[in-house]
């Protein structure tokens, strides 16, 4: 089901550019920015097959979704939310100030963005866990105005579990709109949806293209691609558990990648055999099979050192360390969005429940990017309070630097205060 590949033969598949998608999205974004709600109604009718009566979801519908959810669902999602909040509370930063002598004070203020836009995929499938993973860091950051957009189903409303999760987190601004048109609405504002400062959340190629297009008018978290899992295994890795984890990754999407890297040929062969056996009766077996066939691999190396080199080259969204000493191995892993330590830490615990965020860098961007977190919803504001004494002492230095760059006006700005005071 997945090919066995020697380390020297493995290459990352090139990223498709989706030029046609970007062309379609450009038109959608332009029309939403110009025509507002009218464009949202039109695109929801044409693309989703839903005739909306209203874009904003009434508060009564959010409460109704919560009350209609099963007690077991409420208990589990509340427990997951508690875990996520507790983890993200540790990411909070504080403003600081330092006295630098001569009555000079320097500092940095940490301020939340005013408005955050959350995009949660939905429609026929539900991802209420994404409500938790995007909203809770924003709340911990202190964002005062949170706006959530999710595609409507046939009822004209987002999926009930998405609405229930929003109600649980006391998110009152929920909109039944999805796709590129939702991103455009959050970026530029419409009659029903206010313009936000930051848009976060995963989506399909159209959502990603829209986020790319509106960046600059509004900030975004990332340009997410298909989901990824790499399992690094030594001889202690259980083949059936590894196979289950690769299948769990593959059932996301036909474009998802699920890769085993190991210096142990016996482990790689056993995993390939287990994949054949375990994927047969999955409800989404066709999707998983396509992903494993097109984007899966079992990469066999001649040493653990080379295996780690490959992991760092891939820079995966998710990395499982199915090895005897995962903590020792962790020190050698530089590029991964989230790392799952040992055989009792399957990726699925991070997807839903453990607490760290499941919105992670994809496509090799873990080389320079990080998981969604509280920092994504705050700004760092520099504060400078100089004194007469310090400026008199340093104005000539400042003027010299300004003139070295050909900026005479800058130089005179510093010097004028000294000459005026003499």
Phi, psi and omega per residue, in radians:
X1 nan -0.655 2.986
X2 -2.081 2.536 -3.096
X3 -1.330 2.482 2.950
X4 -1.438 2.198 -3.028
X5 -2.246 2.307 2.998
X6 -1.225 2.577 -3.042
X7 -0.953 -0.711 -3.063
X8 -1.256 -0.239 -3.119
X9 -1.685 -0.128 -3.067
X10 -1.404 2.361 3.033
X11 -2.428 2.465 3.059
X12 -1.171 2.367 3.094
X13 -1.202 2.440 -3.126
X14 -1.107 2.581 3.125
X15 -1.383 2.261 3.088
X16 -1.320 2.517 -2.988
X17 -1.583 -0.262 3.085
X18 0.901 0.870 -3.104
X19 -1.113 -0.647 3.112
X20 -1.154 -0.671 3.096
X21 -1.062 -0.791 -3.118
X22 -1.121 -0.594 3.104
X23 -1.143 -0.796 3.115
X24 -1.105 -0.785 -3.096
X25 -1.119 -0.670 3.120
X26 -1.007 -0.718 3.116
X27 -1.166 -0.733 3.132
X28 -1.088 -0.826 -3.110
X29 -1.087 -0.766 3.135
X30 -1.060 -0.765 -3.109
X31 -1.206 -0.677 3.110
X32 -1.156 -0.716 3.138
X33 -1.134 -0.496 -3.101
X34 -1.583 -0.709 -2.989
X35 -1.911 -0.097 3.015
X36 1.079 -2.324 -3.070
X37 -0.979 -0.627 -3.115
X38 -1.005 -0.715 3.106
X39 -1.203 -0.631 3.121
X40 -1.116 -0.786 3.087
X41 -1.042 -0.748 -3.099
X42 -1.122 -0.874 -3.078
X43 -1.207 -0.587 3.090
X44 -1.139 -0.644 3.094
X45 -1.212 -0.788 -3.040
X46 -1.347 -0.689 -3.023
X47 -1.653 -0.614 -3.115
X48 -1.772 -0.203 -3.117
X49 1.208 0.485 -3.097
X50 -2.167 2.259 3.059
X51 -1.653 1.839 -3.107
X52 -1.351 2.525 2.964
X53 -1.722 -0.445 3.091
X54 -2.661 2.640 -3.140
X55 -1.581 -0.738 3.118
X56 -1.373 2.301 -3.141
X57 -1.374 2.186 3.140
X58 -1.074 2.551 3.130
X59 -1.007 -0.598 -3.130
X60 -1.105 -0.573 3.131
X61 -1.266 -0.599 3.073
X62 -1.135 -0.800 3.123
X63 -1.121 -0.710 3.131
X64 -1.062 -0.703 3.116
X65 -1.133 -0.710 3.114
X66 -1.123 -0.838 -3.117
X67 -1.157 -0.468 3.136
X68 -1.483 -0.122 3.132
X69 -1.374 2.712 -3.124
X70 -1.254 2.533 3.092
X71 -0.967 -0.649 3.136
X72 -1.136 -0.664 3.095
X73 -1.109 -0.795 -3.129
X74 -1.077 -0.758 -3.110
X75 -1.079 -0.815 -3.076
X76 -1.189 -0.766 -3.116
X77 -1.214 -0.564 3.069
X78 -1.191 -0.692 3.100
X79 -1.120 -0.749 3.100
X80 -1.092 -0.741 3.125
X81 -1.070 -0.695 3.113
X82 -1.091 -0.742 3.115
X83 -1.101 -0.774 -3.117
X84 -1.137 -0.745 3.141
X85 -1.140 -0.762 -3.119
X86 -1.072 -0.714 3.116
X87 -1.138 -0.812 -3.053
X88 -1.289 -0.389 3.051
X89 -1.074 -0.485 3.122
X90 -1.275 -0.219 -3.137
X91 -1.559 -0.099 -3.074
X92 -1.087 2.454 3.057
X93 -1.931 2.763 3.094
X94 -2.051 2.582 2.997
X95 -1.140 2.686 3.110
X96 -2.540 2.713 3.094
X97 -2.397 2.578 3.112
X98 -2.346 2.376 3.035
X99 -1.487 2.121 -2.994
X100 -1.864 0.333 -3.121
X101 1.457 2.827 3.125
X102 0.992 0.516 -3.118
X103 1.093 0.496 3.062
X104 -1.694 2.342 3.107
X105 -2.257 2.251 3.120
X106 -2.107 2.655 -3.132
X107 -2.892 3.124 3.090
X108 -2.464 2.161 3.081
X109 -1.713 2.418 3.046
X110 -1.819 2.045 -3.058
X111 -2.225 2.373 3.045
X112 -1.269 2.666 2.967
X113 -1.132 2.706 -3.103
X114 -1.232 -0.782 -3.074
X115 -2.329 2.363 3.078
X116 -2.091 2.426 3.060
X117 -1.904 2.221 3.138
X118 -1.902 2.248 3.040
X119 -1.863 2.186 -3.125
X120 -2.142 1.998 3.115
X121 -1.020 2.603 -3.112
X122 -2.890 -2.409 -3.051
X123 1.535 -2.117 -3.123
X124 -1.296 -0.466 3.076
X125 -1.864 2.677 -3.095
X126 -2.098 2.403 3.057
X127 -2.247 1.110 -3.124
X128 -1.110 -0.402 3.088
X129 -1.083 -0.515 3.115
X130 -1.217 -0.435 3.018
X131 -1.088 -0.820 -3.126
X132 -1.113 -0.785 -3.022
X133 -1.241 -0.446 3.125
X134 -1.660 -0.654 -3.047
X135 -1.348 -0.713 -3.024
X136 -1.120 -0.779 3.062
X137 -1.041 -0.630 3.103
X138 -1.135 -0.727 3.117
X139 -1.151 -0.750 3.120
X140 -1.094 -0.622 3.117
X141 -1.207 -0.328 3.140
X142 1.672 0.292 3.108
X143 -1.095 2.205 -3.040
X144 -1.490 -0.382 -3.042
X145 -2.333 1.854 -3.082
X146 -1.966 2.296 -3.064
X147 -2.217 2.167 -3.037
X148 -1.996 2.234 3.086
X149 -2.048 2.354 3.120
X150 -2.612 2.471 -3.048
X151 -1.074 2.549 3.093
X152 -1.435 2.615 2.950
X153 -1.590 -2.921 -3.126
X154 -1.005 -0.447 -3.138
X155 -1.289 -0.199 -3.049
X156 1.516 0.109 -3.138
X157 -2.160 2.736 3.007
X158 -1.073 2.930 3.136
X159 -0.963 2.426 -3.100
X160 -0.954 -0.631 -3.119
X161 -1.241 -0.537 3.052
X162 -1.187 -0.745 3.099
X163 -1.148 -0.671 3.125
X164 -1.127 -0.721 3.108
X165 -1.129 -0.689 3.096
X166 -1.101 -0.739 3.117
X167 -1.093 -0.759 -3.136
X168 -1.015 -0.656 -3.112
X169 -1.599 0.121 3.098
X170 1.068 0.649 3.029
X171 -1.549 2.015 -3.018
X172 -1.695 -0.353 -3.085
X173 -1.742 1.588 -3.096
X174 -2.127 2.364 -3.042
X175 -2.210 2.380 -3.132
X176 -1.542 1.231 3.137
X177 -2.627 2.458 -3.079
X178 -2.351 -3.041 3.064
X179 1.182 -2.834 -3.128
X180 -1.043 -0.558 -3.120
X181 -1.160 -0.560 3.088
X182 -1.187 -0.746 3.126
X183 -1.091 -0.750 3.125
X184 -1.099 -0.713 -3.141
X185 -1.112 -0.746 3.126
X186 -1.175 -0.578 -3.097
X187 -1.323 -0.686 -3.024
X188 -1.942 -0.321 -3.107
X189 1.456 2.584 3.030
X190 -2.376 -3.019 3.108
X191 -1.088 -0.544 -3.080
X192 -1.747 -0.454 -3.023
X193 -2.095 2.131 3.127
X194 -1.331 2.696 3.054
X195 -1.171 2.374 3.134
X196 -1.883 3.033 -3.140
X197 -1.710 -0.451 -3.097
X198 -2.531 2.375 3.080
X199 -2.031 2.254 3.122
X200 -2.317 2.813 3.055
X201 2.107 2.603 -3.103
X202 -1.410 2.877 3.098
X203 -3.001 -3.084 -3.123
X204 -1.408 -2.992 -3.081
X205 -1.062 -0.582 -3.136
X206 -1.235 -0.711 3.089
X207 -1.118 -0.786 -3.137
X208 -1.099 -0.742 3.113
X209 -1.108 -0.661 3.117
X210 -1.163 -0.716 3.110
X211 -1.086 -0.703 3.102
X212 -1.077 -0.703 -3.064
X213 -1.255 -0.630 -3.068
X214 -1.553 -0.155 3.129
X215 -1.037 2.305 -3.038
X216 1.938 -0.746 2.956
X217 -1.322 -0.487 -3.107
X218 -2.649 2.713 3.083
X219 -1.490 2.719 3.090
X220 -2.311 2.891 3.117
X221 -1.403 -0.902 -3.084
X222 -2.952 3.008 3.020
X223 -1.863 1.554 -3.004
X224 -1.309 2.415 3.033
X225 -1.917 -2.887 3.114
X226 -1.016 2.606 -3.086
X227 -1.241 2.705 -3.020
X228 -2.443 2.504 2.968
X229 -2.409 2.316 2.934
X230 -2.066 2.308 3.013
X231 -1.908 2.096 3.044
X232 -1.721 2.056 -3.024
X233 -2.257 2.482 2.945
X234 -1.854 -2.806 -3.060
X235 -1.207 -0.232 3.141
X236 -1.476 -0.180 -3.086
X237 -1.225 2.256 3.110
X238 -1.393 2.151 -3.035
X239 -1.078 -0.693 -3.096
X240 -1.194 -0.670 3.112
X241 -1.176 -0.744 3.101
X242 -1.051 -0.775 3.139
X243 -1.072 -0.762 3.101
X244 -1.010 -0.736 -3.105
X245 -1.205 -0.674 3.094
X246 -1.149 -0.687 3.103
X247 -1.149 -0.735 3.119
X248 -1.014 -0.665 3.097
X249 -1.222 -0.761 -3.043
X250 -1.176 -0.487 -3.091
X251 -1.298 -0.131 3.074
X252 -1.026 -0.849 -2.843
X253 -2.931 2.512 3.071
X254 -1.056 -0.340 3.135
X255 -1.603 -0.104 -3.112
X256 -1.150 2.592 3.118
X257 -1.992 2.385 -3.138
X258 -2.345 1.971 -2.941
X259 -2.254 2.339 2.974
X260 -1.789 2.343 3.033
X261 -2.167 2.194 -3.077
X262 -2.753 2.547 2.995
X263 -1.489 0.033 -3.055
X264 -1.867 1.873 3.135
X265 -1.074 -0.660 -3.129
X266 -1.083 -0.711 3.110
X267 -1.125 -0.797 -3.121
X268 -1.063 -0.772 3.140
X269 -1.148 -0.691 3.134
X270 -1.147 -0.660 3.105
X271 -1.145 -0.755 3.117
X272 -1.046 -0.721 3.099
X273 -1.130 -0.748 -3.123
X274 -1.129 -0.627 3.119
X275 -1.061 -0.710 3.124
X276 -1.064 -0.719 -3.053
X277 -1.342 -0.689 -2.943
X278 -1.503 -0.325 -3.033
X279 -1.602 -0.038 -2.995
X280 -1.127 -0.795 -2.985
X281 -1.731 0.306 3.116
X282 -1.239 2.456 3.031
X283 -1.035 -0.558 -3.140
X284 -1.910 0.676 -3.058
X285 -1.109 -0.589 3.135
X286 -1.123 -0.742 3.120
X287 -1.130 -0.826 -3.126
X288 -1.072 -0.747 -3.125
X289 -1.104 -0.724 3.130
X290 -1.118 -0.751 -3.140
X291 -1.126 -0.784 -3.132
X292 -1.142 -0.671 -3.126
X293 -1.186 -0.756 -3.026
X294 -1.579 -0.535 -3.006
X295 -2.275 0.114 3.100
X296 -1.655 2.821 3.097
X297 -2.907 2.629 2.923
X298 -2.035 1.821 -3.050
X299 -1.655 2.089 -3.107
X300 -1.847 2.205 -3.126
X301 -1.946 2.963 3.113
X302 -1.668 0.039 3.078
X303 -2.838 2.801 3.076
X304 -1.194 -0.561 3.096
X305 -1.019 -0.786 3.129
X306 -1.196 -0.590 3.097
X307 -1.085 -0.739 3.132
X308 -1.182 -0.663 3.079
X309 -1.015 -0.745 3.141
X310 -1.151 -0.741 3.097
X311 -0.998 -0.800 -3.138
X312 -1.180 -0.523 3.052
X313 -1.217 -0.729 3.126
X314 -1.167 -0.649 -3.097
X315 0.888 1.085 -2.974
X316 -1.286 2.770 3.017
X317 -1.075 -0.881 3.108
X318 -2.111 2.416 3.069
X319 -2.304 2.158 3.016
X320 -1.789 2.289 3.090
X321 -1.796 1.585 3.121
X322 -1.609 1.184 -3.041
X323 -2.332 2.903 -3.061
X324 -1.096 -0.690 -3.118
X325 -2.244 1.451 -3.088
X326 -1.128 -0.514 -3.118
X327 -1.212 -0.657 3.059
X328 -1.145 -0.696 -3.123
X329 -1.191 -0.598 -3.102
X330 -1.003 -0.626 -3.123
X331 -1.082 -0.340 -3.092
X332 -1.758 -0.046 -3.136
X333 -1.680 2.022 -3.115
X334 -1.816 -0.467 -2.985
X335 -2.201 1.741 3.044
X336 -2.912 2.461 -3.141
X337 -1.212 -0.806 3.089
X338 -2.501 2.449 -3.098
X339 -2.045 2.284 -3.099
X340 -1.937 2.093 -2.877
X341 -1.692 1.926 3.020
X342 1.456 3.058 -2.990
X343 -1.246 -0.286 -3.114
X344 -1.714 0.251 -3.130
X345 -2.194 1.122 3.105
X346 -1.133 2.713 -3.114
X347 -0.940 -0.582 -3.052
X348 -1.036 -0.492 3.129
X349 -1.186 -0.538 3.063
X350 -1.386 -0.515 3.095
X351 -1.042 -0.603 -2.945
X352 -2.156 -0.734 -2.651
X353 -2.251 -0.547 -2.942
X354 -1.128 -0.693 -3.127
X355 2.377 -0.772 3.047
X356 -1.061 2.758 -3.008
X357 -1.348 2.537 3.106
X358 -1.695 0.001 3.019
X359 -1.532 1.854 -2.911
X360 -2.273 2.769 3.119
X361 -1.198 2.426 -3.124
X362 -2.151 3.048 3.025
X363 1.117 0.491 -3.124
X364 1.489 -0.006 -3.102
X365 -1.320 -0.088 3.021
X366 -1.145 -0.134 2.996
X367 -1.114 -0.467 -3.074
X368 -2.461 -0.033 -3.069
X369 -2.098 2.932 -3.012
X370 -2.317 3.005 3.051
X371 -1.101 2.644 3.002
X372 -1.026 2.451 -3.130
X373 -2.826 -2.979 -3.105
X374 -1.039 -0.641 -3.128
X375 -1.033 -0.450 -3.133
X376 -1.208 -0.263 -3.058
X377 -1.995 0.218 3.129
X378 -2.197 2.802 3.045
X379 -2.076 2.579 3.018
X380 -1.782 2.074 -3.104
X381 -1.920 2.091 3.127
X382 -1.332 2.500 3.120
X383 -2.219 2.219 -3.112
X384 -2.270 2.100 3.052
X385 -2.156 1.817 3.130
X386 -1.618 2.940 3.120
X387 -2.139 2.851 3.097
X388 -1.020 -0.777 -3.093
X389 -1.038 -0.798 -3.106
X390 -1.212 -0.701 -3.120
X391 -1.180 -0.692 3.105
X392 -1.058 -0.601 -3.104
X393 -1.372 -0.445 -3.000
X394 -2.038 -0.063 -3.065
X395 -1.025 -0.685 -3.119
X396 -1.164 -0.636 3.079
X397 -1.125 -0.770 -3.127
X398 -1.105 -0.749 -3.137
X399 -1.121 -0.678 3.114
X400 -1.075 -0.770 3.132
X401 -1.102 -0.719 -3.130
X402 -1.115 -0.775 -3.116
X403 -1.197 -0.494 3.096
X404 -1.139 -0.372 3.093
X405 -1.784 0.145 3.086
X406 1.304 0.451 -3.074
X407 -1.985 1.402 -3.084
X408 -1.103 -0.650 3.133
X409 -1.072 -0.643 3.093
X410 -1.108 -0.801 -3.122
X411 -1.038 -0.786 -3.108
X412 -1.204 -0.482 3.091
X413 -1.048 -0.736 3.112
X414 -1.291 -0.785 -3.044
X415 -1.225 -0.508 -3.057
X416 -1.082 -0.592 -3.116
X417 -1.227 -0.532 3.138
X418 -1.338 -0.821 -3.119
X419 -1.141 -0.619 3.141
X420 -1.171 -0.554 -3.039
X421 -1.485 -0.230 -3.087
X422 -1.377 nan nan
